[in-house]
């Protein structure tokens, strides 16, 4: 085995710290997933806003006679 490849060896003592950090980041992302998605949506809407049609949604009182 060539000595320069020893740099790429990752034993359990090196790998466990990396996987623990990755697991922490994934765990936090799962706990706050909804907030992350909303924040991402707000950021992307700043760059690509939805076109404004000028119409307002109908109120529930106006929709009573319409089938669902």
MARBA-3410 file (N, C-alpha, C, O; in Angstrom, 1 decimal):
68
0.8,-1.2,0.0,0.0,0.0,0.0,0.9,1.2,0.0,1.9,1.3,0.7 ~ 0.5,2.2,-0.8,1.3,3.4,-0.9,1.0,4.3,0.3,-0.1,4.5,0.7 ~ 2.0,5.0,0.8,1.9,5.8,2.1,1.0,7.0,1.9,0.4,7.4,2.9 ~ 0.9,7.6,0.7,0.0,8.8,0.5,-1.5,8.5,0.7,-2.3,9.4,0.9 ~ -1.9,7.2,0.5,-3.3,6.8,0.7,-3.7,6.7,2.2,-4.9,6.6,2.5
-2.7,6.7,3.1,-3.0,6.7,4.5,-3.7,7.9,5.0,-4.4,7.9,6.0 ~ -3.6,9.0,4.2,-4.3,10.2,4.6,-5.8,10.0,4.5,-6.5,10.7,5.3 ~ -6.3,9.2,3.6,-7.7,8.9,3.4,-8.3,7.9,4.4,-9.5,7.7,4.4 ~ -7.5,7.3,5.3,-8.0,6.4,6.2,-8.8,7.1,7.3,-8.3,8.1,7.9 ~ -10.0,6.6,7.6,-10.8,7.2,8.6,-11.2,6.1,9.6,-12.1,5.3,9.3
-10.6,6.1,10.7,-10.9,5.1,11.7,-12.2,5.4,12.5,-12.7,6.5,12.3 ~ -12.6,4.5,13.3,-13.8,4.8,14.1,-13.7,6.0,15.0,-14.8,6.7,15.2 ~ -12.6,6.4,15.5,-12.5,7.6,16.3,-12.6,8.8,15.5,-13.1,9.8,16.1 ~ -12.3,8.8,14.2,-12.6,10.0,13.4,-14.0,10.1,12.8,-14.6,11.1,12.8 ~ -14.5,8.9,12.4,-15.8,8.9,11.8,-16.9,9.1,12.8,-17.9,9.8,12.4
-16.8,8.7,14.0,-17.9,8.9,15.0,-18.2,10.3,15.3,-19.4,10.7,15.5 ~ -17.2,11.2,15.3,-17.4,12.6,15.5,-18.1,13.2,14.4,-19.0,14.1,14.6 ~ -17.8,12.8,13.2,-18.4,13.4,12.0,-19.9,12.9,11.9,-20.8,13.8,11.6 ~ -20.1,11.6,12.1,-21.5,11.2,12.1,-22.4,11.7,13.2,-23.6,11.9,13.0 ~ -21.8,12.0,14.3,-22.6,12.6,15.4,-23.0,14.0,15.0,-24.1,14.4,15.3
-22.1,14.7,14.4,-22.4,16.1,14.0,-23.5,16.1,12.9,-24.4,16.9,12.9 ~ -23.4,15.2,12.0,-24.4,15.1,10.9,-25.8,14.7,11.5,-26.8,15.2,11.1 ~ -25.8,13.8,12.5,-27.0,13.4,13.1,-27.6,14.5,13.9,-28.9,14.6,13.9 ~ -26.8,15.4,14.5,-27.3,16.5,15.2,-28.0,17.5,14.2,-29.1,18.0,14.5 ~ -27.4,17.8,13.1,-27.9,18.7,12.1,-29.2,18.2,11.5,-30.2,18.9,11.4
-29.3,16.9,11.2,-30.5,16.2,10.7,-31.6,16.3,11.7,-32.7,16.5,11.4 ~ -31.3,16.0,13.0,-32.3,16.0,14.0,-32.9,17.4,14.2,-34.1,17.5,14.4 ~ -32.0,18.4,14.2,-32.6,19.8,14.3,-33.4,20.2,13.1,-34.4,20.8,13.3 ~ -33.0,19.7,12.0,-33.8,20.0,10.8,-35.1,19.4,10.8,-36.1,20.0,10.4 ~ -35.2,18.1,11.3,-36.5,17.5,11.4,-37.4,18.1,12.5,-38.6,18.2,12.3
-36.8,18.6,13.6,-37.6,19.2,14.6,-38.2,20.5,14.1,-39.3,20.9,14.5 ~ -37.5,21.3,13.3,-37.9,22.6,12.9,-38.2,22.6,11.4,-38.1,23.6,10.7 ~ -38.6,21.5,10.8,-38.8,21.3,9.4,-39.8,22.4,8.9,-39.6,23.0,7.8 ~ -41.0,22.5,9.5,-42.0,23.4,9.0,-41.5,24.9,9.0,-41.7,25.6,8.1 ~ -40.8,25.3,10.1,-40.2,26.6,10.1,-39.2,26.8,9.0,-39.1,27.9,8.4
-38.4,25.8,8.7,-37.4,25.9,7.7,-38.1,26.1,6.3,-37.6,26.8,5.5 ~ -39.1,25.3,6.0,-39.8,25.4,4.8,-40.5,26.7,4.6,-40.4,27.3,3.5 ~ -41.1,27.3,5.6,-41.7,28.6,5.5,-40.7,29.7,5.3,-40.9,30.6,4.5 ~ -39.5,29.6,6.0,-38.5,30.6,5.8,-37.9,30.5,4.4,-37.6,31.5,3.8 ~ -37.7,29.3,3.9,-37.2,29.1,2.5,-38.2,29.7,1.5,-37.8,30.3,0.6
-39.5,29.5,1.8,-40.5,30.0,0.9,-40.5,31.5,0.9,-40.7,32.1,-0.2 ~ -40.3,32.1,2.0,-40.3,33.6,2.1,-39.1,34.1,1.4,-39.2,35.2,0.7 ~ -38.0,33.5,1.5,-36.8,33.9,0.8,-36.9,33.8,-0.7,-36.6,34.7,-1.4 ~ -37.4,32.7,-1.1,-37.6,32.5,-2.6,-38.7,33.5,-3.1,-38.6,33.9,-4.3 ~ -39.7,33.8,-2.3,-40.7,34.7,-2.8,-40.2,36.1,-3.0,-40.8,36.9,-3.7
-39.1,36.5,-2.3,-38.5,37.8,-2.4,-37.9,37.9,-3.8,-37.9,39.0,-4.4 ~ -37.4,36.8,-4.3,-36.7,36.9,-5.6,-37.7,36.6,-6.8,-37.5,37.1,-7.9 ~ -38.7,35.7,-6.5,-39.6,35.4,-7.5,-41.1,35.5,-7.0,-41.7,34.5,-6.7 ~ -41.6,36.7,-6.8,-42.9,36.9,-6.2,-44.0,36.4,-7.2,-43.8,36.4,-8.4 ~ -45.1,35.9,-6.6,-46.2,35.5,-7.4,-46.8,36.7,-8.1,-46.9,37.8,-7.5
-47.3,36.6,-9.3,-47.9,37.7,-10.0,-49.2,38.1,-9.3,-50.0,37.3,-8.9 ~ -49.4,39.4,-9.2,-50.6,39.9,-8.5,-51.7,40.0,-9.5,-51.6,40.7,-10.5 ~ -52.9,39.4,-9.2,-54.0,39.4,-10.1,-55.0,40.5,-9.8,-55.8,40.9,-10.7 ~ -54.9,41.1,-8.6,-55.8,42.2,-8.2,-57.2,41.7,-7.7,-58.0,42.5,-7.3 ~ -57.4,40.4,-7.7,-58.6,39.8,-7.2,-58.5,39.4,-5.8,-57.4,39.0,-5.3
-59.6,39.5,-5.0,-59.5,39.1,-3.6,-60.3,37.8,-3.5,-61.3,37.6,-4.3 ~ -59.9,36.9,-2.6,-60.7,35.6,-2.5,-62.1,35.9,-2.0,-62.3,36.9,-1.2 ~ -63.0,35.1,-2.4,-64.4,35.2,-1.9,-64.5,34.9,-0.4,-63.8,34.0,0.1 ~ -65.4,35.6,0.2,-65.6,35.2,1.7,-66.5,34.0,1.8,-67.1,33.6,0.8 ~ -66.4,33.3,2.9,-67.2,32.1,3.1,-68.7,32.3,2.9,-69.5,31.4,2.5
-69.2,33.5,3.3,-70.6,33.8,3.2,-71.0,33.9,1.7,-72.2,33.5,1.4 ~ -70.2,34.3,0.8,-70.5,34.4,-0.6,-70.5,33.0,-1.2,-71.1,32.8,-2.3 ~ -69.8,32.0,-0.6,-69.6,30.7,-1.3,-70.6,29.7,-0.8,-70.5,28.5,-1.2 ~ -71.6,30.1,0.1,-72.5,29.1,0.6,-73.4,28.4,-0.4,-73.6,27.2,-0.3 ~ -73.8,29.1,-1.5,-74.6,28.5,-2.5,-73.8,27.7,-3.5,-74.4,27.0,-4.3
-72.5,27.7,-3.5,-71.7,27.0,-4.4,-71.4,25.6,-3.9,-71.1,25.4,-2.8 ~ -71.4,24.6,-4.8,-71.1,23.2,-4.4,-69.6,23.1,-4.2,-68.8,23.8,-4.8 ~ -69.2,22.2,-3.3,-67.8,22.0,-3.0,-67.2,21.0,-3.9,-66.0,20.7,-3.7
END
